[in-house]
Structure formats: structure tokens, C-alpha cells
Amino acid sequence: MDDDTGKSRQVRQPRPVRRLTKRLDVARQLHDLEQDSALDIVEIERLRVSVTRCLWLFLAVGSAFTTTGVQDFLAGHLTPADPVWWGCWGVEPCLVGILITILRWEAAMIAREIPINSRAVDWLKRFLLTSTLIMNVVPALWPREGKISAGMLAAHIMVPILVFFLAEVMPIVQARCTQARRAITLPTPKHPEPVPAPAPVAAPISMPAPMMEPPVPPTPVPAPVHHLAEVSSPVSLDGLGIPAGVQTQIRRLVTDLDRPVTAADIQQATRLPLPLAARVADRLTPAGMNGHAH
């Protein structure tokens, strides 16, 4: 017992060596993963998600600012008691939503390298930008109270333009990330070559080889009258597709038996299929016994 404990203490490595070995194993695994092309796809996707989230955040902040300018332009001297005053808050989100929808569609087409040659799309985007810009600038140029503020005028000019370009850039970011992800070619996995299946072995023919020599006539055995009549006038087995040797074997079986031959007797002696053996037995059975004439 003491010897085993002493050996285990000698084999066990020091703790710093074990810790460093684990770190080296992790480093080797990271190195192997970094060589994989699929890692580029993961990094591109993470970059796309991060950039898209930031753009959405800034777009939401900018849209909130332009919404106040549009609401001030449309509401005029209305008060919150008027339902129109509340409805004016939804105009700018509708305009921005239409713009983002159009640009998302453009991004999908760009990612598939489909050119968009439509003047209607360009005019729609320009109309949305112009509408937002005018409804933000007019209240700043002609304020209802006080004088013109240069800072507010500059803000109401820059923010709508910034929102428009943010909406333009977001689909392009999506499209370019999709193109970069599709451009990465992953190595084809190597599959082991299939082992060729062994050639099927032909099943041995259960039928006995045809006997070329004439059979030796058996010793006459007393047989019933119907059997003697059958032997004296043998029935032809032609037309059943049975080899000559098998026919000889069947006739020999008929001669050896002292009773009418059955399909089971023929199948056991010749290995013929049961339906064919039944047809042979039916042909060999006298007419008086099977109820019909051949």
C-alpha cells in the first residue's frame, strides 16, 4: 500500500506544470479554430449584428427629434384636447417606416446583385426626405414664439438629413455583410471512401444435373392396376419447362412408388417449386382419381 502511494506521488506532476499544460492545450485548440474558415462567417455575423444595433439606436433617437418638429409643424395652435394634435405624432414615424422598408428591399436586391433601375424608387426616397426636412425647417425659420435660433435651425436641418442617410446606410451594411459571408468558401469535408460491396455469389442450383445415361430399369414391383396402366403408357411432361434429366427422375419416382405420386413427393425428389410440382402431379394422376381427364 505504501509503495503504491509513493509511486503515485512520483508520477503526479507539479501544479505549475499542470496549469501551464492546460493553458497550452487551450492555446492549441484556439489556434486550430482560428484556422477554420467558418470563424470568418461568425465574426462577420457578429459585426453585422453589432453595427445594425448601433445604427438602429441612433436612427431611433434621430427619428424622435424629427417627430417633434413634424408634430409642431402640423399641430400648429392645436391643443392636446384636439385628437388631431395626437394624430400628428404618428406622421413622422410613418414616413420613416416607409423609408426603412424601401431601403431594406434595396439591400436584399443588392446582396443578390440585382440592379434597381427604377426612377419611382428614387423619387419616393427624395419625397420622404424633402417632406421631413421641410416640416422640420419651417417651424425653426418662422417660430410661433420668440426669435429664430441658429442652433435649432441647424439641428432641424442636420438631423433629418442624418436620419435619411442612416436609413440609407443600414441596408447597405446588411447587403455587404451578406455578400462577404457568402464569399467565404468552406472546405469540403473529407468522407471516407466507400468500401466496394462484395460481388453477390450466385445461389447454387438446387436442381440435380440432368442424367445423360439412360436409367437402369428397376426390378419390377407389384403395383396396383391404375399404376401399371400409368407405367405402361407414360404421360408426357412436355410444355412444363422441365429439363429432360428431371423428367427422367420424376418417371423413376413414379416407378418406385406403389401409390399415386403427389406434389410433395415430386418437390422432395426434384426440388421443383410447389406450383410446378402440383402441375406435374396433376398430369401424372390417372383421370379416374382426380376427377377430370387430361
C-alpha positions as CSV (number, residue, x, y, z in Angstrom):
1,M,0.0,0.0,0.0
2,D,2.8,2.4,0.9
3,D,4.7,1.5,-2.3
4,D,1.6,2.4,-4.5
5,T,1.2,5.7,-2.7
6,G,4.8,6.6,-3.2
7,K,4.7,5.8,-6.9
8,S,1.5,7.9,-7.4
9,R,3.3,10.9,-5.8
10,Q,6.3,10.4,-8.0
11,V,4.2,10.2,-11.2
12,R,2.0,13.2,-10.4
13,Q,3.3,16.4,-11.9
14,P,3.7,19.7,-10.0
15,R,0.8,22.1,-10.0
16,P,2.5,24.8,-12.1
17,V,3.3,22.2,-14.8
18,R,-0.3,21.1,-14.8
19,R,-1.6,24.6,-15.1
20,L,0.7,25.5,-17.9
21,T,-0.2,22.3,-19.7
22,K,-3.9,23.2,-19.6
23,R,-3.1,26.7,-20.9
24,L,-1.1,25.2,-23.8
25,D,-3.9,22.9,-24.7
26,V,-6.4,25.8,-24.8
27,A,-4.0,27.8,-26.9
28,R,-3.6,24.9,-29.4
29,Q,-7.3,24.5,-29.6
30,L,-7.8,28.2,-30.2
31,H,-5.2,28.1,-32.9
32,D,-6.9,25.3,-34.7
33,L,-10.3,27.1,-34.5
34,E,-8.8,30.3,-35.8
35,Q,-7.6,28.4,-38.9
36,D,-11.1,27.4,-39.7
37,S,-12.8,29.5,-42.5
38,A,-16.1,29.2,-40.6
39,L,-14.7,31.5,-38.0
40,D,-14.8,34.4,-40.5
41,I,-18.5,33.8,-41.0
42,V,-19.1,34.0,-37.3
43,E,-17.1,37.3,-37.0
44,I,-18.9,38.9,-39.9
45,E,-22.2,38.0,-38.4
46,R,-21.2,39.4,-35.0
47,L,-20.1,42.6,-36.7
48,R,-23.3,42.9,-38.7
49,V,-25.4,42.5,-35.5
50,S,-23.4,45.0,-33.6
51,V,-23.3,47.7,-36.3
52,T,-27.0,47.2,-37.0
53,R,-27.9,47.6,-33.3
54,C,-26.0,50.9,-33.1
55,L,-27.5,52.2,-36.3
56,W,-31.0,51.4,-35.1
57,L,-30.3,53.2,-31.8
58,F,-29.1,56.4,-33.5
59,L,-31.9,56.2,-36.0
60,A,-34.5,55.9,-33.3
61,V,-33.0,59.0,-31.5
62,G,-32.9,61.0,-34.7
63,S,-36.5,60.0,-35.6
64,A,-37.7,61.1,-32.2
65,F,-36.2,64.5,-32.8
66,T,-37.6,64.9,-36.3
67,T,-41.0,63.7,-35.0
68,T,-41.2,66.7,-32.6
69,G,-40.5,69.1,-35.5
70,V,-43.1,67.5,-37.8
71,Q,-45.7,67.4,-35.0
72,D,-45.1,71.1,-34.2
73,F,-45.4,72.0,-37.9
74,L,-48.7,70.0,-38.3
75,A,-50.4,70.7,-35.0
76,G,-50.0,74.5,-35.2
77,H,-52.0,76.1,-32.4
78,L,-54.0,72.9,-31.6
79,T,-54.1,71.7,-28.0
80,P,-53.9,68.2,-26.6
81,A,-57.7,68.3,-26.2
82,D,-57.9,68.0,-30.0
83,P,-57.5,64.4,-31.4
84,V,-55.6,65.8,-34.4
85,W,-52.9,67.0,-32.1
86,W,-52.3,63.4,-31.0
87,G,-52.5,62.1,-34.6
88,C,-49.7,64.5,-35.7
89,W,-47.3,62.5,-33.6
90,G,-47.7,59.4,-36.0
91,V,-46.9,61.2,-39.2
92,E,-43.1,61.2,-39.0
93,P,-42.9,57.5,-37.8
94,C,-44.9,56.6,-40.9
95,L,-42.6,58.4,-43.2
96,V,-39.5,56.9,-41.6
97,G,-41.1,53.4,-41.6
98,I,-41.8,53.6,-45.3
99,L,-38.3,54.8,-46.0
100,I,-36.7,51.9,-44.0
101,T,-38.9,49.4,-45.7
102,I,-37.9,50.6,-49.2
103,L,-34.2,50.6,-48.2
104,R,-34.4,47.0,-46.7
105,W,-35.8,45.8,-50.0
106,E,-33.0,47.6,-51.8
107,A,-30.5,45.8,-49.5
108,A,-31.9,42.4,-50.4
109,M,-31.6,43.2,-54.1
110,I,-28.0,44.5,-53.7
111,A,-27.0,41.4,-51.8
112,R,-28.2,39.3,-54.8
113,E,-26.5,41.6,-57.3
114,I,-29.8,42.6,-58.8
115,P,-29.7,46.2,-60.1
116,I,-32.5,48.6,-59.2
117,N,-33.2,50.8,-62.2
118,S,-36.4,52.5,-61.1
119,R,-36.9,56.2,-61.0
120,A,-40.1,55.7,-58.9
121,V,-38.0,54.3,-56.0
122,D,-35.5,57.3,-56.2
123,W,-38.3,59.8,-56.3
124,L,-40.1,58.2,-53.3
125,K,-37.0,58.4,-51.2
126,R,-36.4,62.0,-52.2
127,F,-40.0,62.9,-51.4
128,L,-39.8,61.4,-48.0
129,L,-36.6,63.2,-47.2
130,T,-37.9,66.5,-48.5
131,S,-41.2,66.2,-46.6
132,T,-39.4,65.6,-43.3
133,L,-36.8,68.3,-44.0
134,I,-39.4,71.0,-44.8
135,M,-41.7,70.2,-41.9
136,N,-38.7,70.5,-39.5
137,V,-37.2,73.6,-41.0
138,V,-40.3,75.8,-41.4
139,P,-41.1,75.9,-37.6
140,A,-37.4,76.8,-36.9
141,L,-37.4,79.6,-39.6
142,W,-40.8,81.0,-38.5
143,P,-41.2,80.3,-34.8
144,R,-44.6,81.0,-33.3
145,E,-42.9,82.5,-30.2
146,G,-39.6,84.2,-29.9
147,K,-36.9,84.7,-32.4
148,I,-35.1,82.4,-34.8
149,S,-32.5,80.2,-33.0
150,A,-29.5,79.4,-35.2
151,G,-28.8,76.2,-33.2
152,M,-32.3,74.9,-33.5
153,L,-32.3,75.8,-37.2
154,A,-29.1,73.9,-37.8
155,A,-30.4,70.9,-35.8
156,H,-33.6,70.8,-37.7
157,I,-31.6,70.8,-40.9
158,M,-28.9,68.3,-40.0
159,V,-31.0,65.7,-38.1
160,P,-33.5,64.9,-40.9
161,I,-30.6,64.6,-43.4
162,L,-28.7,62.4,-40.9
163,V,-31.8,60.2,-40.4
164,F,-32.1,59.8,-44.1
165,F,-28.5,58.7,-44.6
166,L,-28.7,56.4,-41.6
167,A,-31.6,54.7,-43.2
168,E,-29.6,54.5,-46.5
169,V,-26.6,53.1,-44.8
170,M,-28.3,50.4,-42.8
171,P,-29.4,48.3,-45.8
172,I,-26.0,48.7,-47.4
173,V,-24.4,47.3,-44.2
174,Q,-26.8,44.3,-44.3
175,A,-26.1,43.7,-48.0
176,R,-22.3,43.9,-47.8
177,C,-22.2,41.6,-44.8
178,T,-24.3,39.1,-46.6
179,Q,-22.0,39.3,-49.7
180,A,-18.9,38.9,-47.5
181,R,-20.5,35.9,-45.7
182,R,-21.4,34.2,-49.0
183,A,-18.0,34.8,-50.5
184,I,-16.3,32.6,-47.9
185,T,-15.8,29.1,-49.2
186,L,-15.7,26.4,-46.6
187,P,-13.6,23.3,-47.2
188,T,-15.4,20.3,-48.3
189,P,-15.5,17.6,-45.6
190,K,-13.5,14.6,-46.5
191,H,-15.6,11.5,-46.3
192,P,-14.0,8.1,-46.2
193,E,-14.2,6.3,-49.5
194,P,-16.9,3.7,-49.5
195,V,-15.7,0.1,-49.4
196,P,-17.0,-1.7,-52.5
197,A,-19.5,-4.3,-51.6
198,P,-18.5,-7.9,-52.4
199,A,-20.0,-9.3,-55.6
200,P,-23.1,-11.3,-55.0
201,V,-22.4,-15.0,-55.1
202,A,-24.8,-16.9,-57.3
203,A,-27.0,-19.2,-55.4
204,P,-26.3,-22.9,-56.2
205,I,-28.9,-24.5,-58.4
206,S,-30.8,-26.9,-56.3
207,M,-32.0,-28.9,-59.4
208,P,-29.9,-32.0,-60.0
209,A,-27.8,-32.2,-63.1
210,P,-29.5,-33.9,-66.0
211,M,-28.7,-37.6,-66.3
212,M,-27.3,-38.3,-69.7
213,E,-27.2,-42.0,-69.4
214,P,-30.5,-43.9,-69.5
215,P,-31.6,-45.1,-66.1
216,V,-31.2,-48.8,-65.2
217,P,-34.6,-50.3,-65.4
218,P,-35.8,-51.1,-61.8
219,T,-36.8,-54.5,-60.7
220,P,-40.5,-54.9,-61.4
221,V,-42.5,-54.4,-58.3
222,P,-46.2,-55.4,-58.0
223,A,-48.3,-52.3,-58.4
224,P,-52.0,-51.5,-58.4
225,V,-53.9,-51.6,-61.7
226,H,-54.0,-47.9,-62.1
227,H,-50.2,-47.6,-61.5
228,L,-49.5,-50.3,-64.1
229,A,-51.6,-48.6,-66.6
230,E,-49.7,-45.3,-66.0
231,V,-46.3,-47.0,-66.3
232,S,-47.2,-48.9,-69.5
233,S,-48.4,-45.7,-71.1
234,P,-46.1,-42.9,-69.7
235,V,-47.6,-39.4,-69.6
236,S,-45.8,-36.6,-71.5
237,L,-44.3,-33.8,-69.4
238,D,-43.5,-31.6,-72.3
239,G,-44.7,-28.0,-72.2
240,L,-43.9,-27.5,-68.5
241,G,-40.3,-26.3,-69.0
242,I,-38.7,-29.2,-67.0
243,P,-35.3,-30.5,-68.1
244,A,-35.1,-33.9,-69.6
245,G,-33.0,-35.2,-66.7
246,V,-35.6,-34.0,-64.2
247,Q,-38.3,-35.7,-66.2
248,T,-36.4,-38.9,-66.1
249,Q,-36.1,-38.6,-62.3
250,I,-39.8,-38.0,-62.0
251,R,-40.7,-41.0,-64.0
252,R,-38.2,-43.0,-61.9
253,L,-40.0,-41.8,-58.8
254,V,-43.4,-42.9,-60.3
255,T,-42.0,-46.3,-61.0
256,D,-40.5,-46.7,-57.5
257,L,-43.7,-45.7,-55.6
258,D,-46.5,-48.2,-55.2
259,R,-49.0,-45.4,-54.9
260,P,-50.1,-42.3,-56.9
261,V,-47.4,-39.7,-56.8
262,T,-48.2,-36.4,-55.0
263,A,-46.8,-32.9,-55.4
264,A,-44.9,-33.2,-52.1
265,D,-43.2,-36.3,-53.4
266,I,-42.1,-34.6,-56.6
267,Q,-40.9,-31.5,-54.8
268,Q,-38.9,-33.5,-52.3
269,A,-37.2,-35.6,-55.0
270,T,-36.5,-32.8,-57.6
271,R,-36.7,-29.5,-55.6
272,L,-39.1,-28.1,-58.1
273,P,-41.4,-25.2,-57.0
274,L,-44.6,-26.3,-55.4
275,P,-46.9,-24.9,-58.1
276,L,-44.9,-26.7,-60.8
277,A,-44.8,-29.9,-58.8
278,A,-48.5,-29.7,-58.3
279,R,-49.0,-29.4,-62.1
280,V,-46.7,-32.4,-62.7
281,A,-48.6,-34.5,-60.1
282,D,-51.9,-33.5,-61.6
283,R,-50.7,-34.6,-65.0
284,L,-49.4,-38.0,-63.7
285,T,-52.5,-38.8,-61.7
286,P,-55.0,-41.0,-63.6
287,A,-58.2,-39.4,-64.7
288,G,-60.4,-41.6,-62.5
289,M,-58.7,-40.4,-59.3
290,N,-58.5,-36.6,-59.8
291,G,-62.0,-36.2,-61.2
292,H,-61.1,-34.9,-64.6
293,A,-59.5,-36.1,-67.8
294,H,-56.2,-34.9,-69.2
